[in-house]
Amino acid sequence: RQFSCSGEAYDLPSADSSCGYSTLITMTLRLAFQIAVLAGSRLFGADRTVVTIDPNTIVADRFMGLGVEVDPYEYQPSPAAWKMTLERLDHMQPAFFRVMWRANSYCLGFDDAGKPKYVWDAGEAAVQERLRPLFAILDYAQSRDIDVMLGEWDTPKGLSITGPQDPRWARIITDFVTYLTTQKHYTIIRFYNFFNEPNGNWMWPQGKVDYAAWAEGMRNLRRE
């Protein structure tokens, strides 16, 4: 007992076969798939559309390329793991990084006169201890000419800064970017991400979004 489809013959299982029903179901599904393929090929074959791609024609001249979020690890990877990360980035060939950081790493607080105290004023050992993970990312981006959007997650903790509207936050951000671009000579920092996801209540104390505070912080940073 056989039936055929598309030139293939199939044996029908006997009713008393222990695997008869499962075999029959499998054959039925396969037959349905083949019928669908045949119907589709006959339906669309006559009016086939040919799409030609010209690699020399620029369609979107403002496309920056693929971007990757690369943030300093809270717990630093081993040298072998970091090497593997860089090898994977080389394989991806990204054109853009977003690198998020926290002000507590570069600002040690404020003196009695309200002047910021920065880690680079405490000596190179302190700089390396606090900023080495960030330097590793920026060094890689610099070596590959990858544009970077640097930024901070939210209002710094432990620095007495009251919120994004506090002008002291804009000031220390400006001083930090100036340090990176003039003293460390990074040329790939193109953008700054002030406050991560400000429209999300998860980024705010007590879960209350304060658009006015965020907007004031943006204006402060722009003035700086």
SERO-4910 file (N, C-alpha, C, O; in steps of 0.05 Angstrom, whole numbers):
BEGIN
 pado doro    nc1    nc2    nc3   cac1   cac2   cac3    cc1    cc2    cc3    oc1    oc2    oc3
  Arg    A     17    -24      0      0      0      0     18     25      0     32     30     19
  Gln    A     16     40    -22     33     63    -25     17     86    -36     -3     82    -49
  Phe    A     28    111    -32     19    134    -48     43    150    -55     64    146    -42
  Ser    A     41    167    -75     64    182    -83     58    212    -85     35    219    -89
  Cys    A     79    228    -83     76    257    -85    103    268    -94    123    261    -82
  Ser    A    103    284   -115    127    296   -126    148    275   -133    172    279   -129
  Gly    A    139    252   -142    157    231   -151    167    214   -128    183    196   -133
  Glu    A    158    218   -103    167    202    -81    144    183    -73    121    191    -71
  Ala    A    152    158    -67    132    138    -58    134    134    -28    156    134    -17
  Tyr    A    111    130    -15    110    127     13     95    101     20     74     96      8
  Asp    A    105     85     38     91     61     48     72     69     70     80     83     89
  Leu    A     47     61     67     28     66     89     31     46    111     33     22    105
  Pro    A     32     54    136     35     35    158     10     19    162    -12     28    155
  Ser    A     13     -5    172    -10    -22    178    -24    -11    203    -11      2    220
  Ala    A    -49    -17    205    -65     -7    228    -56    -18    254    -59     -5    275
  Asp    A    -45    -43    253    -36    -55    278     -7    -49    284      4    -61    304
  Ser    A      6    -32    269     34    -26    274     36     -9    299     19      9    304
  Ser    A     56    -14    316     59      1    341     66     30    336     60     47    353
  Cys    A     79     35    313     86     63    307     69     74    284     76     95    273
  Gly    A     47     60    278     32     68    255     21     96    256     23    111    236
  Tyr    A      9    104    278     -4    130    280     16    153    279     12    172    265
  Ser    A     38    150    294     59    171    293     71    174    265     76    196    256
  Thr    A     75    151    252     87    152    225     67    166    206     75    182    189
  Leu    A     42    159    209     22    171    191     20    201    195     17    216    176
  Ile    A     22    210    220     21    239    225     45    253    213     42    274    201
  Thr    A     69    241    216     93    252    204     90    254    174     98    274    162
  Met    A     80    233    161     77    233    132     57    254    123     60    266    102
  Thr    A     36    257    139     15    277    132     26    305    133     21    321    115
  Leu    A     42    311    154     54    337    156     73    342    133     74    364    122
  Arg    A     89    322    126    108    325    104     94    330     78    102    346     61
  Leu    A     72    315     74     56    318     49     44    346     47     45    359     26
  Ala    A     34    356     70     22    383     70     43    404     64     38    423     49
  Phe    A     67    401     74     89    419     68     96    419     39    100    441     27
  Gln    A     98    396     27    105    394     -1     84    406    -19     90    420    -39
  Ile    A     59    402    -12     37    414    -27     38    444    -26     34    458    -46
  Ala    A     44    455     -2     47    484      2     69    495    -15     67    516    -27
  Val    A     92    481    -16    115    490    -31    108    490    -61    115    509    -75
  Leu    A     95    468    -70     88    467    -99     68    489   -106     71    501   -127
  Ala    A     49    493    -89     29    514    -95     42    541    -96     36    558   -113
  Gly    A     60    547    -77     74    572    -76     91    577   -100     92    599   -112
  Ser    A    106    556   -109    123    559   -132    108    564   -157    116    580   -174
  Arg    A     85    551   -160     68    556   -183     54    583   -183     49    595   -203
  Leu    A     47    592   -158     33    617   -156     51    641   -161     42    660   -174
  Phe    A     75    640   -151     93    663   -153    114    661   -174    128    680   -181
  Gly    A    117    637   -186    138    633   -205    136    650   -230    156    660   -240
  Ala    A    112    654   -240    108    668   -265    114    698   -262    123    710   -281
  Asp    A    108    710   -239    111    738   -235    135    744   -216    133    761   -198
  Arg    A    156    730   -219    179    733   -201    191    761   -204    195    771   -226
  Thr    A    198    773   -181    210    800   -180    240    797   -175    248    784   -156
  Val    A    256    810   -191    285    810   -187    293    836   -173    287    857   -183
  Val    A    307    833   -151    317    856   -136    347    858   -141    362    839   -135
  Thr    A    356    880   -150    385    885   -156    396    905   -136    385    927   -132
  Ile    A    418    898   -123    431    915   -103    457    925   -114    475    910   -122
  Asp    A    460    952   -115    485    964   -125    501    973   -101    494    992    -88
  Pro    A    523    959    -95    539    966    -71    553    994    -74    563   1004    -54
  Asn    A    553   1005    -97    566   1031   -101    546   1055    -98    555   1078    -99
  Thr    A    521   1049    -94    501   1070    -91    495   1075    -61    488   1056    -47
  Ile    A    498   1099    -52    493   1106    -24    464   1113    -21    454   1132    -33
  Val    A    450   1098     -3    422   1103      1    418   1121     25    402   1140     24
  Ala    A    432   1116     47    430   1133     71    458   1143     79    475   1128     89
  Asp    A    464   1168     73    491   1179     77    496   1187    106    518   1196    112
  Arg    A    476   1185    124    480   1192    151    481   1168    170    481   1170    194
  Phe    A    483   1144    159    485   1120    175    512   1118    188    533   1118    175
  Met    A    512   1117    215    537   1117    230    550   1090    232    574   1087    238
  Gly    A    534   1069    228    545   1042    232    532   1029    257    516   1042    271
  Leu    A    539   1004    262    528    990    285    541   1000    310    565   1006    311
  Gly    A    525   1002    331    535   1012    357    534    991    378    518    972    377
  Val    A    551    994    398    553    975    420    554    990    447    567   1011    449
  Glu    A    540    979    467    543    990    494    567    976    507    567    951    510
  Val    A    587    991    514    611    981    527    616    997    552    626   1019    551
  Asp    A    609    985    575    613    999    601    635    986    617    639    962    615
  Pro    A    648   1001    634    667    989    652    654    968    670    632    973    681
  Tyr    A    666    945    673    655    924    690    657    931    719    676    944    728
  Glu    A    636    924    734    637    928    763    659    911    776    673    919    794
  Tyr    A    661    886    766    682    868    774    700    863    749    690    852    729
  Gln    A    724    871    750    742    871    727    747    842    717    752    824    733
  Pro    A    745    839    691    750    812    679    780    806    681    797    824    684
  Ser    A    786    780    678    814    772    677    827    782    651    812    789    632
  Pro    A    853    784    649    866    792    624    857    775    600    853    786    578
  Ala    A    854    749    604    846    732    582    817    738    573    811    738    550
  Ala    A    799    743    593    772    750    586    770    777    572    754    780    553
  Trp    A    786    796    581    785    822    567    796    820    539    786    833    521
  Lys    A    817    804    536    828    799    509    807    787    490    805    795    467
  Met    A    792    768    501    771    756    485    749    777    478    738    776    456
  Thr    A    743    794    497    723    815    491    732    833    468    716    840    451
  Leu    A    757    841    469    768    858    447    768    844    421    763    856    400
  Glu    A    774    818    421    774    802    396    746    801    385    742    802    360
  Arg    A    726    799    402    698    798    393    690    825    382    675    826    362
  Leu    A    699    846    394    693    873    384    706    877    357    694    889    339
  Asp    A    731    867    353    744    869    327    728    854    306    726    863    283
  His    A    716    832    314    700    816    294    675    832    287    666    831    264
  Met    A    663    845    307    638    861    302    643    886    286    626    894    270
  Gln    A    667    898    289    674    923    276    653    945    281    642    956    261
  Pro    A    646    951    306    626    972    311    637   1000    303    662   1004    302
  Ala    A    619   1018    298    627   1045    291    620   1065    313    627   1089    311
  Phe    A    608   1055    334    597   1074    355    596   1059    382    587   1036    383
  Phe    A    605   1072    403    603   1062    430    586   1081    447    589   1105    444
  Arg    A    569   1069    464    559   1085    487    572   1074    511    572   1049    517
  Val    A    585   1092    527    600   1084    550    589   1099    574    593   1123    577
  Met    A    576   1085    592    564   1097    616    581   1093    640    594   1073    644
  Trp    A    582   1114    657    601   1116    679    587   1129    702    564   1137    700
  Arg    A    601   1133    724    590   1147    747    609   1168    757    634   1164    757
  Ala    A    599   1191    766    616   1213    774    633   1206    799    654   1218    803
  Asn    A    623   1187    815    638   1180    840    666   1170    834    683   1170    851
  Ser    A    671   1161    809    697   1150    802    717   1172    798    741   1168    802
  Tyr    A    709   1195    789    728   1217    783    726   1240    802    745   1256    804
  Cys    A    704   1243    815    700   1266    834    700   1255    863    684   1237    869
  Leu    A    718   1265    879    721   1256    907    704   1271    927    704   1265    951
  Gly    A    690   1292    917    673   1308    935    679   1338    930    690   1345    910
  Phe    A    671   1354    950    674   1383    948    687   1393    974    681   1383    995
  Asp    A    704   1413    971    716   1425    995    697   1445   1008    674   1448    999
  Asp    A    706   1457   1029    688   1475   1044    679   1499   1028    658   1511   1033
  Ala    A    695   1506   1007    687   1529    990    669   1520    967    661   1536    950
  Gly    A    663   1494    966    647   1484    944    662   1476    919    650   1470    898
  Lys    A    688   1476    920    704   1469    897    707   1439    895    712   1426    915
  Pro    A    703   1428    871    705   1399    867    733   1389    872    753   1402    866
  Lys    A    735   1365    884    761   1351    887    762   1327    868    745   1309    870
  Tyr    A    781   1328    850    782   1308    829    804   1287    834    824   1293    847
  Val    A    800   1264    823    819   1242    827    846   1248    814    867   1240    824
  Trp    A    846   1263    791    871   1269    778    889   1289    794    912   1292    788
  Asp    A    877   1302    814    893   1319    832    905   1303    855    921   1313    870
  Ala    A    898   1277    857    908   1260    879    931   1243    870    941   1227    886
  Gly    A    940   1246    845    963   1231    836    956   1208    816    933   1200    815
  Glu    A    976   1200    801    971   1180    780    962   1153    791    946   1139    778
  Ala    A    971   1145    814    963   1120    826    933   1120    831    919   1100    825
  Ala    A    923   1142    842    894   1144    846    878   1144    820    857   1132    818
  Val    A    889   1157    800    876   1158    774    874   1130    763    852   1122    753
  Gln    A    896   1115    763    895   1088    752    877   1069    768    863   1052    756
  Glu    A    876   1073    794    859   1056    810    829   1060    803    814   1040    803
  Arg    A    822   1085    798    793   1091    794    785   1091    765    762   1085    758
  Leu    A    803   1099    747    795   1104    720    807   1084    699    800   1086    676
  Arg    A    823   1066    708    835   1047    689    815   1032    673    819   1029    649
  Pro    A    793   1022    684    773   1007    668    761   1025    646    756   1015    623
  Leu    A    757   1050    652    747   1069    631    768   1074    610    762   1074    586
  Phe    A    793   1078    618    815   1083    599    818   1059    580    823   1063    556
  Ala    A    814   1035    590    817   1011    573    797   1012    550    804   1005    527
  Ile    A    773   1020    555    752   1022    534    758   1045    515    757   1042    491
  Leu    A    765   1068    526    771   1091    510    796   1087    493    798   1096    470
  Asp    A    816   1073    504    841   1067    489    834   1050    464    844   1054    443
  Tyr    A    817   1030    469    809   1012    447    794   1029    425    799   1026    402
  Ala    A    775   1045    434    760   1062    415    778   1081    400    775   1084    376
  Gln    A    797   1092    414    816   1110    401    833   1095    380    837   1106    358
  Ser    A    841   1071    386    858   1056    367    843   1047    343    855   1041    322
  Arg    A    816   1045    345    799   1036    322    783   1059    310    767   1055    292
  Asp    A    787   1084    320    773   1107    310    743   1103    312    728   1108    293
  Ile    A    734   1095    336    705   1090    341    694   1114    357    705   1121    378
  Asp    A    674   1127    347    661   1149    361    649   1139    387    638   1118    388
  Val    A    651   1156    408    641   1149    434    621   1169    445    625   1193    443
  Met    A    599   1159    455    580   1175    471    586   1168    500    578   1146    509
  Leu    A    598   1185    514    604   1181    543    579   1191    558    564   1208    549
  Gly    A    575   1179    582    552   1188    597    552   1178    626    570   1163    634
  Glu    A    532   1186    641    529   1177    669    501   1167    673    482   1177    662
  Trp    A    499   1146    690    473   1133    694    452   1151    707    430   1153    696
  Asp    A    459   1163    729    440   1179    744    454   1198    763    479   1201    762
  Thr    A    439   1211    780    451   1230    799    472   1217    816    467   1196    827
  Pro    A    496   1229    818    518   1216    833    510   1212    862    496   1228    874
  Lys    A    518   1189    873    513   1183    901    536   1192    918    560   1190    910
  Gly    A    530   1202    942    551   1208    961    566   1234    956    587   1239    969
  Leu    A    557   1250    938    571   1275    932    555   1300    940    562   1322    933
  Ser    A    533   1295    953    514   1317    962    501   1331    939    488   1352    943
  Ile    A    503   1320    914    489   1332    891    460   1324    894    453   1300    896
  Thr    A    442   1343    892    414   1339    899    397   1327    877    376   1316    881
  Gly    A    407   1329    852    392   1319    829    403   1330    803    423   1345    804
  Pro    A    391   1323    781    402   1332    755    402   1362    752    417   1373    736
  Gln    A    385   1376    767    383   1405    765    406   1419    780    410   1443    777
  Asp    A    421   1404    797    442   1416    813    465   1424    794    476   1407    780
  Pro    A    472   1450    793    492   1459    774    520   1447    778    537   1448    761
  Arg    A    524   1437    802    550   1425    808    555   1400    791    577   1393    784
  Trp    A    533   1386    785    537   1362    768    546   1369    740    564   1356    729
  Ala    A    534   1389    728    542   1398    702    571   1408    702    586   1403    683
  Arg    A    579   1420    724    607   1430    726    627   1407    726    646   1408    711
  Ile    A    622   1386    743    642   1365    744    642   1348    719    663   1338    711
  Ile    A    619   1346    706    619   1332    680    637   1346    660    653   1334    646
  Thr    A    634   1373    659    650   1389    640    679   1387    646    696   1384    628
  Asp    A    686   1387    672    714   1385    679    725   1357    672    748   1355    664
  Phe    A    709   1337    676    718   1310    669    722   1306    639    743   1295    631
  Val    A    704   1315    623    707   1313    594    731   1330    585    746   1321    567
  Thr    A    735   1353    597    758   1369    591    784   1354    597    803   1355    582
  Tyr    A    784   1341    620    808   1325    628    813   1303    608    836   1299    600
  Leu    A    792   1289    600    796   1267    581    805   1276    554    821   1262    540
  Thr    A    796   1299    545    802   1308    518    828   1325    516    841   1326    495
  Thr    A    835   1338    538    859   1355    537    883   1343    550    906   1346    540
  Gln    A    879   1330    573    902   1317    586    907   1289    577    930   1280    575
  Lys    A    885   1274    572    889   1246    563    888   1245    532    895   1224    521
  His    A    880   1266    520    881   1269    490    864   1249    475    871   1239    454
  Tyr    A    841   1243    486    822   1226    471    807   1244    452    796   1265    459
  Thr    A    806   1236    427    793   1252    406    767   1239    396    754   1249    378
  Ile    A    760   1216    408    737   1201    398    711   1206    415    690   1195    409
  Ile    A    713   1223    435    689   1229    452    674   1251    437    681   1274    437
  Arg    A    652   1243    424    636   1261    407    611   1271    420    601   1293    414
  Phe    A    600   1255    438    573   1261    450    574   1256    480    591   1242    490
  Tyr    A    554   1268    493    551   1262    522    522   1255    528    503   1269    520
  Asn    A    518   1233    543    491   1223    550    486   1232    579    495   1218    598
  Phe    A    472   1254    582    466   1264    609    442   1249    621    419   1255    613
  Phe    A    447   1231    639    425   1217    653    413   1195    635    402   1201    614
  Asn    A    415   1171    644    404   1148    629    374   1146    632    363   1147    655
  Glu    A    360   1144    610    331   1139    610    315   1157    629    302   1147    648
  Pro    A    317   1183    626    304   1201    646    274   1200    646    261   1209    665
  Asn    A    262   1187    626    233   1184    626    224   1160    641    200   1155    643
  Gly    A    242   1144    651    235   1120    666    235   1124    696    255   1135    707
  Asn    A    214   1117    709    212   1122    738    233   1106    754    239   1112    777
  Trp    A    244   1084    742    264   1068    755    291   1083    758    308   1074    774
  Met    A    294   1105    745    319   1120    747    318   1143    767    338   1157    772
  Trp    A    295   1146    780    291   1169    798    286   1159    827    275   1138    831
  Pro    A    295   1175    846    289   1169    874    258   1168    879    244   1185    868
  Gln    A    249   1149    894    221   1146    899    204   1141    874    180   1141    874
  Gly    A    218   1136    851    204   1129    827    188   1151    815    168   1145    800
  Lys    A    194   1176    820    179   1198    809    196   1213    789    217   1225    795
  Val    A    186   1213    764    200   1227    742    197   1257    745    175   1267    750
  Asp    A    219   1271    743    219   1301    746    231   1313    720    255   1317    718
  Tyr    A    213   1318    701    222   1328    675    235   1356    678    256   1362    666
  Ala    A    224   1372    695    234   1400    699    263   1399    709    280   1415    701
  Ala    A    269   1380    728    296   1378    739    315   1368    717    338   1379    715
  Trp    A    306   1349    702    324   1339    680    329   1361    659    352   1364    650
  Ala    A    308   1376    652    311   1397    632    330   1419    642    346   1429    627
  Glu    A    328   1425    668    346   1445    679    375   1435    679    393   1451    673
  Gly    A    379   1410    684    405   1398    683    417   1399    655    441   1405    651
  Met    A    400   1394    635    409   1396    607    418   1425    600    437   1429    587
  Arg    A    402   1444    610    409   1472    605    435   1479    619    452   1494    608
  Asn    A    439   1470    643    464   1475    658    488   1464    643    508   1478    640
  Leu    A    485   1440    633    507   1427    618    513   1442    592    536   1445    585
  Arg    A    491   1451    579    495   1466    554    510   1492    560    527   1499    544
  Arg    A    504   1505    582    517   1530    589    547   1525    595    564   1542    588
  Glu    A    553   1503    608    581   1497    614    597   1492    589    621   1486    591
***
